[in-house]
Amino acid sequence: MLRQLQNRADELAESLLISELEMRRSRTLEKRLEAYRDFGRVVDRIDCLRRDAEELHSAPDLLTQLDRKAAHIRRSASFRVAEWFQLYSDVSWYVGPAMIDPVRQITHC
């Protein structure tokens, strides 16, 4: 059973790395937000792993590296930007109607 927990922990560590890279290097906001949501799901899975490890009274060092990596990602600038867009996604007031409607931009001679 301990081996299964270790395999799950390794899989979650890999998922954390992928989420971090996607948040950092994605070219579109949509992909960054998707990576942000994936990171949230990975953190939820880490919590499930923690509960399972506590039930089996396994070694606490199994989750130490995962917790450190998750905390490191949460402190990163790319995570904070994605979090800001996720929390305050209604940013339509930044863009005025003249910028949206290209027909109004046409000047008559």
N, C-alpha and C positions, 0 to 999 in steps of 0.2 A: 504494500500500500504506500509505503514511503517513496518507492520508486515512481509510482503514478503521480504523487504530489510533486516530486522533483521534475518530472516531464511536463506537468502543467505549468510549473514555475518557469521552466526554460522557454516554453511556448509563449507565455505572457511577457517574458523579457524581450523576446524577439518582436512581439507585437508592439511593445513600448518603443523599441527602436524604429520600427517602421512608421509609427504614428509621429514620432519626433521628426523624422526625415521628411515626411509628407507635409507637416506643418511648416517646416523650414523652407523647403525647396519647391513647393507647388507654385505654379505660375498664376493660377486663378484663385479667387476668394472662395469659390464653391468647393474646390478641392481641399483648401485649407480648413474650411469649416467641416468638411467630411472627416478629415483627419482628427479634428478636435472632438467630434462626436465619437469616432472610433476610440480615441484615448479615454473618453468617459466610460465606454463599454469595457475597455480593458481594466480600468480601475475598479469597476463593479465586479469583474471576474477575479481580480486580486482579493477583494473583500470576501468573495465566496471561498477562495482558496484558503484565506486566513481562518474562516470559520471551520472548514474541513480539517485544517492542521490543528486547530485548538481541540476539536473533538477527538483527534487521534493522539493528542499530546506529543506532537512531533517537535523537532528542534525549531526554535524561533529564528535561527539564522537563515532559514529557508526563504523568508520574506524580507529580510533586511535589505538585500540588493535591489529587490523590486520597489520597496518603499523609497529608497534613496534615488533611484532612477526616476520614479514618478514625481518626487519632490523637485528634482533637478529640472524636469520638463515643465512643471508648473511655474517655476521661476524664470523660464526663458521668455524672451521678448516675443517670439513667434506664438507661443501659447497665449500670452496676455493680449496680443492683437486679435487672435482668433476668438478668445473669450469675450473681448469687447464687442466684436461684431455679432457674436452669438447672443449676448445679453441685450445689446442695443441695436438690433437689426433694423429697426424702423428709422433709417437715415434718409428717407426720401425728402425731408425738409432741407437737406444740404443742397439739393439740386433744384434750381428754380425752373418754372415752367418754360421760360424762354430757351433754356438750354435743351429741354426735352423735345420741343416742337421745332423741327427744322424748317417748316413752312414759314414760320414767323421770322426766320432769319433772312429770308429773301427780301432784297430791297428793290423797289420798282424804279425804273429810269424815268 
